[in-house]
Amino acid sequence: MIEAILLVTTRDWVECVKRNLDRVDVCQFPKPRKRKPLAGPGSIAIIIARNPSESRGNWSIIGEFKVTNVRYVSREEYEELKRSGRVCEPPLPKYGNDGEVAVIEFEDLRIYPREVKLSELCDVKKAGASKPLCEWKITGEMSVDKQLVEGIRRKVYAGTGEHRVGGDLAEKIAELEKRLSFIESLLGLSGSTEMFQTHECIERMLLELGKALGFRTYTADQSRKCGDVKLEKFADLAQSDLPLPEKLKYIDVIWHGQDVYYLFEVVLKSDMEKALLRFVNASELNARYYIVSDDKELFDKAINSKVFKRVRDRTSFISLNELKRDYYITKLWRTNIDKLKLPYLS
């Protein structure tokens, strides 16, 4: 597939399109006699407005669209497209000998914030080309590459305060956002960006993870909230249920199962050494210890201190990104596995 094309049209066509942005989605062009149209579904078309009375250097690049289809239509179908307002007709539409019209159907039409003349594009080239765009002899439809398209975009958005992400990248971002939205909807997390920003919400994720994996859970902050929900909703252990209640009561999150405890301290702006000292105070417990933080360098420096030798081999670091990943994967797994009604996950 051709990545992109330059499409030459008239100033009248451009002005018509500007007046009918919400309706026009078909572009008519003279039917090629010796070859098929270059553009295809997915191609980006850069629109150049020409004026026959002006030199080529004064032709202007005014916008772009994404091609969805290229086809030939009968004279009758073309006339119907005109009546529906989907076509801004060039001054001299041309029909082939068989009466067919070549049309490009498109979407995502964008008129650039400013027009750029070809004479301003002497530093924009295709990859491997010797001549810049300002020296090209441009015909009705010419193929170009991503490098040239991005060079044009930089020019038209320069100084406007706006930015146009490259087509493929924009599509990938949009697709990722759709997938994330879908996953969040499955997990009941739509719009929950706060889940990854506050100490309480990170504790909530740890509590939900523990419950999803079949553990009993405790938090020192049961009265605190993530959003509108108190953390006590996700904890089923009280301080009195803990084996060392005075030593464990300030631990952020605890999981318990099969005589093993898993202790978590969330370190965002708090003291790393203070969090590790809580583990040392509970080192007699049959437990694993975890620091949840984004400061791996500070963790490595602190854990290697002699003070924490007793818990060093049992203490692990979990980054916030790792926690987010584990949270999504585990919640999605639990959502699907619940139908089996496994007794150890009740």
C-alpha positions, 0 to 999 in steps of 0.5 A: 500500500502507498503510505501517502500521496500528494493530491493536487486540486483547485482553490475553488475545491478547497473553499467548497470543502471548508464550507462543508466540512461536515458533509464532504467525504468524496474527492473526484479526480480525472480518471488515470488513463495508463495506470491505477490510482496510487492511493488506497485504503489507509493512505494519507492524502496531502492536499495541495491547492493550485492556481493556474495563474500562479507559479508552482512555488505559490501552490499551497498545502492546506490539509490532509485526509485519510483514504478509506476507498478508491473506486470508479463510479458511474456517471449516474452514481457520481451525480447522486453523490453531488446531489447528496452534498458529499462531493465538492466538484472541480470546475471541469469534471472529466469522465472516461470514455466509458462514463466512469469517474474515479473517486477517493472516499475519505475520513478524518479531513483536517484543514491545517492551522496555516497554509504553507507554500511549496516554496517554503518546503525546500528543506523537506525531502523523501527518504533518499531523495536528492531534490527537496519538495519545492523543486518537484514537478508535481502532477495530479497524484504523487506518492510520498513517504512518512518522512516527507509527510512529517516534514510537511506537518512540522511546517504547517503546525510550527508556531501554532501551539498545535501538534499533529501526531503522525497518522500511524502513531495516532491510530495506535494510541487510539487503539490502545486507549480503546483496549484499555477502556474495554479492560477497565469496563470489564473490571469496573474501573472506568475512569479510575485514574486515581487508582494509580496516584494516591497512597490509599488507592495503591493500598486498595489495589494490594487489598483487592489483589490479595482477596482475588488470590484467595488471601485474607487481608488487613490494612492499617488505614481502614477508615481512609478512602480511595475515591468514595470507598473506604479501605475497610471494604476490602479488608477482612482481618482486624488488628486483633486477628494478627499474631503480633498486633502491636508490631503489625498494626501500622503495616500498610497491607497484609495478606494471610494464607496457609500460615504465611504472611505477606507484608506490604509497605507503600513508599511514595513520599514517605520514609523508605528506612521507616518502612523497612524498620517495620519489617525488621520489627516483625522479622520473627514472623513467617513472612515475605516483605514487599516495598511498593515504590517507584524509587528502586535506587533508594530501595537498593541503597537502604536494604543493603544497610546492616540494619536490615540484614535480618529481612534483606533476603525476604524483602522484594521491590515492586514498582508501581508499573508492575503492580498495575500490570499484576492488578489488571491481569489478576482482576481480569483472570478472577473475573473469568475464573469466578464462574468455576466457583472454586472453593479456595477462591470463595 
